[in-house]
Amino acid sequence: MGKILKWIVFFIIATVLTSLALQDNGKLSMVWHDWVIETSLSFAIVLSIVAILIFYFLVRLWAFLIHLPRHLREKRALKRQNKAGKILTKGMIALEYGDWKMAEKQLIKSAKDSPTGLVNYLSAAKMAHNQQAADRCNDYLAQARMHYPDDFDTIGLVEARLLRETEPHKAQAILKTLVDQQPKNRVLLAEYAQLLEQLEDWPTLSELLPRLRKTSAMDKAELLRLEIRMIAGKVATADNEEALEALWQTLSSKQQLESDILAEFVEQRMGWGLEQGLAERIAKSIKQQWSDRLVYQYGRIQFGPAFDRFKVAEGWLKGKEDNPVLLLTLGRLACMSQFWGAAHAYLKRSLTLQPEIETFHVLAKCYEAEGLESKAALTYKEAILQLEKKTEVSSEL
C-alpha cells in the first residue's frame, strides 16, 4: 500500500511539472568565458534531477564497493556460525545419549567458529575426561585458556571439578589459587569448602568458614552441617586425651551434644579406655536427636552397671520397636545384666530385621555366658553361613 501511494505522489508531481513546463517553457542562459549555453528552463530542471540521481547512484555504488569486503566477511562468519550451531546441536544430542566420543568430536569441531566456543571446549574436556583421555582433556582446557583468557576462573573451576576424584590435591591447589584471586566469589568458595571436606583438611576448612559465612556462599543449613562435620573431624583426629579435652572445652554445650560430634568424642574416649560419663552424655544427646551410631556405642560401654543403661535404653523403644541397632544394644545390655530371655528376644528380633555378623556374635557370646555351648556353636555356624552368603552376593556385584 505504501509503494502505491509513493507512485501516485510521483505521478502527480510529474504531471504538475510537465504542465508548468508546457505553459511557460522559459529560457536559461549560462555564460563561461566565451562559452554561452542556452536551454529551456524545464530541460535544465530535468537535467539537474538526472544529474542528482546519477550522483546519488554513484555515491551509493561507491559505498557498496567500500563495504563489500566487510559484508562478505560478515556473511562468511554468519555461515560458519550457523554451521557451528548445527554441529553443536549434534554434539549436545550425542551427549544426551551418552555417546561421549561423538559428543567430543562434534563439540571440538565447532569450537573455533561457535559464539559459545568456551562452552564447546569445556564440554569437550568433560567428554574426554569421561573417556579417561587425560591428554585430550588437558589440551582442550589449554585451548580454552588461550582463546578465552578472561574466563580463567570458569576454566579453573571446571578443571578442578574434573580432577576432584582422581587428583584431589591438584584440584585443591587450583581452587586455592582461584579463591585467593577472587576471595568473594561464592561459587569458588563453596566448591573449595566441599573439596576440603572431602580431603578432611579440617584446619584449612576452619580458616575458610568465616569467609563462607560473610559471603553467604552456602545456605545456613549447609553451613551448619559443614561446621559440625569439621568439628567432628577435629575431634576424631585429636592425638591424645589432653588435645581432645582442650578442643572439647572450646565447644558450646549445644555443639557437645551434636550426635556426629559426640559420636567421635565417645569413639576416642572408648579407644583410650576412658568411658566414665559417656553413657550420660549419650542419653542426654538422644533426648534431643536420634542417632543410631550413639545408640550402638551406648551398648558397647562397659563402665558402670549395665542394668541402669538397659532400663534407659528400654525407654527409647517407643516408636523404634523395629530398629535393629537399638535391639542389638538392648540385647547386649540385657546379656550383660544376665536377663537371658530378654537378651535372646532382642537379639533374634534384630537378626530378623537385619542379619548382621556382629549380632550373631553377640548372641553366641550370650549363649556361652549362660553355659549353652551347643546353641552358641549353632549360632556361630549361622554366622559363617551368613558371611558366605554376603561374600557370594558381593562377588556377583
N, C-alpha and C positions, 0 to 999 in steps of 0.2 A: 504493500500500500504506500509506503514511503517513497519507493522508486517512482511510482506512477505520479505522485504529487510533484516530485522533482522535475520529471519530464514535462508535466503540464506548465509549471512555472517557467521552465526553459523555453518552451514554445511561445508562451505569452510574451516573454521579454524579446525573443527573436522577432515576433510579429510586430511589436511596438517599434523596435529599432528599424525594421525594414520599412515600415510605414513612414517613419520620420525621415528616413533616407530618401524615399521617393518624393516626399513633399518638398524637401529642401536639400538638394544634393551638395550645395556649397563647394568652396574651393579651399585647399590648404596648400600654402607655398612654403618651401624650406630652402634657404639660401646658405651656401657654404663656399666661401671664396667665389670662384667663377661658376660654381655649380648652382643651378636652380632646379628644384624639383617641385612640380605642381601636380596635385591629385585631388580627387574629391574627398570630402570630409568622411563620408561613410566608408570609403575604401581604406582610408588611413586608420579609422577605428577598427575595422575588421582585421587589418594588417597588424595593428598593435595587439589585438586579442590573440591572434595566431602566434605572434612573437612571444607573448607572455606564456601561452600554453606550451610552446616549444621549449622555452627556458625552464618552465616548471618540470616538464618531462625529462629534460637533460639533468636537472638537479636531482630528481628522484632516481634516475638511472645511475648517476654518479654515487649517490648514497647507497643504492643497492649493491653496486660493484664494490664499494668500500667495505660494506658489512657482509659481503658474500662469504669470505673465508670463515668469519666468526659464526655465521649462520650454519655453514656446512659442518663446522666443528661441533656446534651445539646439537645439530641433527644426528651426527655420528655418535656423540656422547649419549644422547637420549636413546638411540637404537641399542647401544651397548648396555645401558641401564635396564632397558626393557628385557633384553636377553638375559642379563644377570638376574633380574627379578624372577624370570621363568625358571632359571636354573636353581635359584634359591628355594623356590616353591617345591621343586622336585626333591631338593635336599631335605627340606623340613618334612615332606611326606615320607621319605625314606627313614628319617629319624623316628617318626611316629610308629613306623612298622618295625623298628628295632634293627634296621639294616644299617649298621654303623659304617661299614665300608663304603656303601653307596652314598650315604649322607655326607661323609667326609669328602669324598670325591666331588660331589656337586657343590658343597659349600665352599671349598677352596678354589674351585674352578671359577666361581663368580665373585670372589672376594675383591679383586682389584677394581672391577668396574661397578661394583654394587655400592649404592649410597649407605648401605648398612654393612660395610666391609669389616668393621670391628666385630660385629656380631658373627659374621662368617668365620673369621679367624679363630675367635674364642670357641665357637661351636665345633669347628673342625678339630681344635685342640682337644676338646672333650671326647669327640668321637675317636680320635687316635688314642687317647688315654684309655678309653673303654676297650680298645683292642690291644692294650699293653704295648703300644708303639711309642715308647718314650722319646725317641729321636724326632719323629714327626711331630709329636706334641710340642716339644721344645722349639722346633723350627717354626711352627705356626705362631707360638707365643712371641718368638723373636720378630717375626714379620709384623705382628700386631704392634709391637713396641716401635718398630721402625716407621710404620705408616701412621700410627696414632700415638705420638709421644705424649700428648696432653692427657691421655686416658691411662696413665701409668698405674693409677690406683685401682681402676677396674680390672686391668690386666693382671696386676699383682694379686688381687683378691681371687680371681679365677684360678690362677696358678697355685695359690696356697690351698684352695679347696681341692684341687686335683692331687696335691701332694699330701693331703691330710692323713690318709690311711697308710701310704707306703713310706713317705719320708716326713713324718710329723715335725721333726726338729728343724728341717729346712723350711717347712711351712711356717713354723713359729718365727724363724729369723725374718722371713718375708713380711709377715704381719707386724712384727715388732717395728721394722723399718717404716712401714706404711703408717702405723699408729703414731710413731714419732713425728712423721711428716705432717699428718693430719690428726692431731690429738682430739678433735671434736667430731670426727666422722663416726657416727653411731653404728653404722653397718660394720665398719672395720673393728671398732671396739667390741661389739657383740661377738663377731667371728673370732677375734683374738681370745676373748674370755672363754668361749666354748672349747677352743683348742687347748688352752691352759688347763681346763678341767680334764680334758681327755688325757693330757700328759701328766696330770696330778702334780702340776707345778704350783703348789699352794702358796709359797712366799710371793711369787710374781703375781698370782691372782689376787692375793691380799692387797698388794700395792695398787692393782688396777681397779678394785671395787669402788673407791671414792669417785673415780672418773666416770665409771658406769652410772653411778647414782646422779652425779652432777649433770651428765649429758642425757639422762633418761634413755640410754642405749637399749635397755631392756625394760619390760614392764615389771611392776612391783613383785608379782608372784614369781616370775622367773629369777629376778634378782635375789629374792629371799631364798629360793631353792639353791641358787648358786652359792650364796653365803653359807648356808647350812652345810652344803657339800664341802666347801672349802674348810670350814671349822672341823668337820668330821674327819677330813683328810689330815689335817694338822694333828688332831688327837690320835689318829691311827698310826702316825709316823713319829710320835714322841719317843725319844730314845730311852728314857728311864723314868722312874717314879717322880723324881724331882721336876723334870721338864714337864711331865704330864700335869702335875699338881699346879705348877706355875701357870701353865696355859689354862687350866680349868678355872683358876681364880680370876682370870680376865673375862670370863663369860658371865653373862647375866643369868639369873635364876631361870628365866624362860628358855634361854639357849641350852642350859644344862639339862632341861627336861625334854628337849627335842629328841625324838626317837633315834634318828640317824646319828646324832652326836653322842647321845648316851650309850648307844649300842657299841660304838667304837671305844668309848671310855671303859665300859664293862668288859669288853674283849681284852683290852690292855691289862686291866687290873686282874682279871682272872688268869691271864697268862703269867703274871708275876706272883700268883697265889695270894693276892690282896683282895679278898671277897667281902670283907666287912662293910656293911652299909649298902651293898649293891642291890640286895633284894628290895630294900625300902625305896631306893631311887627308882627302880624299875616299876614297882607298884604305883608310885606317885605319877610316873610318866604315863602308864597305861590308863590311868583315870582320865587323862587329857586326850590321848590319841592312841589308837590301837596300833600295835607293831608286832607282827609275827616273830621278827628277829628277837625282840626283847622278851617275848613270851618263851621262846626257845631257850634263851640264855637263863631265864628265871629257873627253868628246870634243871640246869646244869650246875647251879650254885650249890656248894657243899657246906658253906658256913651257916651255922645256926640250925635250930630244929626244923626238920623237913615238914613236920606236921603243920606248923604255922604257915609255911608257904603253900602247902597243899590246900588249906582252908581258904587262903586268899585267892588262889588260882581257881578254886571251885566257884568263887563269886563272879568270875569272868565268863562262866558258861552261858549265861543268859544271852540268847541271840547268836551264840558262837558254838552251838552244840555240834556242828559238823565241821569244825575247824580242826584239821588233822594235827597241826602244830600244837595247839592248846591241849588236845587229847594226849599227845605224846608227853607233854610236860606234866600233865596230871598223872599219867601212868608212871612216869619217873618218880614223882614226888610220893605217890601212893606206895610204890615199891620201897622207897627209902623209909617211909613211915610204917612199913610192914602191913599195909592194907592190901593183902594179896588179891582178894576178889575184885576190889575196885581197880587195882593196877591191871589185872588181866582184861577187865572190861574196857577200860580206856584205851589200852594199847591195841587190842584187837579191833576196836572201832576205828582207831587211827589207821591201822593197816588196811581195813576195808575201804576207807576213803582214799588213802594214798600209801600204797605198799612200798615204803622206803626200807633200805637195808638197815639203817640205823635203828628204826623202830623194831625190826626183827631182833636185832642185837640186844636192845633194852629188854624186850620180853624174855629172851633166852636167859639173860643175866638175872632177871627177876625169878624165873623158874629155878635157877641154880641157887639163889639165895634161900628159896623155900626148901631146897633139897630134892627138887623134882628133876633129876638129871636126865631121865628119858625124854620128858617134854622139852627140856632145854635142847637136847640133841636134835629132836624133830624140828624145833624152831630154827636152829642153825641150818639144817638141811633145806628148809623152806627158803631161808635167806640166800643160800647158794643157788637154788633154782631160780629165784627172782633175779639174782645178779646175772646169771647166764642168759636169762630172757632179755634183760636190758642190754646186755652185750650184743646179742643177736640183732636186736632192733637197731641199735646204733651202727652196727656194721652194715646193715642193709641201707641205712640212710647215707 
